[in-house]
Amino acid sequence: MELVEPATPDSTVGRELKKGGGLNHLCYELDDIEGQVEDAVADGAILAVAPVPAVAFSGHRIAFVYFRKVGPIEFVEREARP
């Protein structure tokens, strides 16, 4: 579980908290981030953020896809790339 704090009151997270907060998205840790993104897009997801290193995850790459019926899904790569 990842708890997120707004950087500023008018940030995306800050605006969501003003609405009452709640579950924002699900996150899955996996080995093959490119393959999972490709599979998700093939299943109808929209790629929102292509795999990029994330400071919050010590350089492990993350990606976001969006499914119309499910909402946003985050993928986190299990092993950080050198």
C-alpha positions as CSV (number, residue, x, y, z in Angstrom):
1,M,0.0,0.0,0.0
2,E,1.3,3.4,-0.9
3,L,0.1,6.5,1.0
4,V,0.4,9.7,-1.0
5,E,0.7,13.2,0.4
6,P,-0.2,16.3,-1.7
7,A,2.8,18.4,-2.7
8,T,0.5,21.5,-2.7
9,P,-3.1,22.0,-1.8
10,D,-4.0,22.6,-5.5
11,S,-2.1,19.5,-6.8
12,T,-4.0,16.5,-8.2
13,V,-3.7,14.7,-4.9
14,G,-4.7,17.7,-2.9
15,R,-7.9,18.2,-5.1
16,E,-8.8,14.5,-4.6
17,L,-8.5,14.8,-0.9
18,K,-10.8,17.8,-0.8
19,K,-13.4,15.5,-2.5
20,G,-13.0,12.9,0.3
21,G,-10.0,10.9,-0.9
22,G,-10.4,7.1,-1.2
23,L,-8.8,4.4,-3.3
24,N,-7.1,6.1,-6.3
25,H,-5.6,3.2,-8.2
26,L,-4.3,-0.3,-7.9
27,C,-0.5,-1.1,-8.3
28,Y,1.1,-4.3,-9.4
29,E,4.7,-5.2,-9.0
30,L,6.1,-7.3,-11.9
31,D,9.1,-8.4,-13.8
32,D,8.3,-7.5,-17.4
33,I,6.9,-4.0,-17.4
34,E,7.1,-3.6,-21.2
35,G,5.3,-6.9,-21.8
36,Q,2.6,-6.0,-19.3
37,V,2.0,-2.6,-20.8
38,E,1.8,-4.1,-24.3
39,D,-0.7,-6.8,-23.0
40,A,-2.8,-4.1,-21.2
41,V,-2.9,-1.9,-24.3
42,A,-3.9,-4.9,-26.5
43,D,-6.7,-5.6,-24.0
44,G,-8.0,-2.0,-24.5
45,A,-6.2,0.0,-21.9
46,I,-4.9,3.5,-22.7
47,L,-1.2,4.1,-22.0
48,A,-1.1,7.1,-19.6
49,V,2.6,7.0,-18.6
50,A,5.2,4.9,-20.4
51,P,7.7,3.1,-18.3
52,V,10.0,5.7,-16.5
53,P,12.3,5.5,-13.4
54,A,10.5,6.7,-10.3
55,V,12.3,8.4,-7.4
56,A,9.6,7.1,-5.0
57,F,10.5,3.6,-5.9
58,S,14.3,3.9,-5.8
59,G,14.7,4.1,-9.5
60,H,12.4,1.2,-10.3
61,R,10.4,1.9,-13.4
62,I,6.7,2.6,-13.2
63,A,4.0,2.8,-15.9
64,F,0.3,3.8,-15.8
65,V,-2.5,2.4,-17.9
66,Y,-6.1,3.3,-17.8
67,F,-9.0,0.9,-18.3
68,R,-12.4,2.5,-18.9
69,K,-14.2,0.0,-16.7
70,V,-11.5,-0.3,-14.0
71,G,-9.7,3.0,-13.8
72,P,-6.0,3.6,-13.5
73,I,-3.6,0.8,-12.9
74,E,0.1,1.3,-12.0
75,F,2.8,-1.2,-12.8
76,V,6.1,-1.2,-10.8
77,E,9.1,-3.1,-12.1
78,R,10.4,-5.5,-9.5
79,E,14.1,-4.9,-10.2
80,A,15.6,-1.5,-10.9
81,R,17.6,-1.2,-14.0
82,P,21.3,-0.2,-13.7
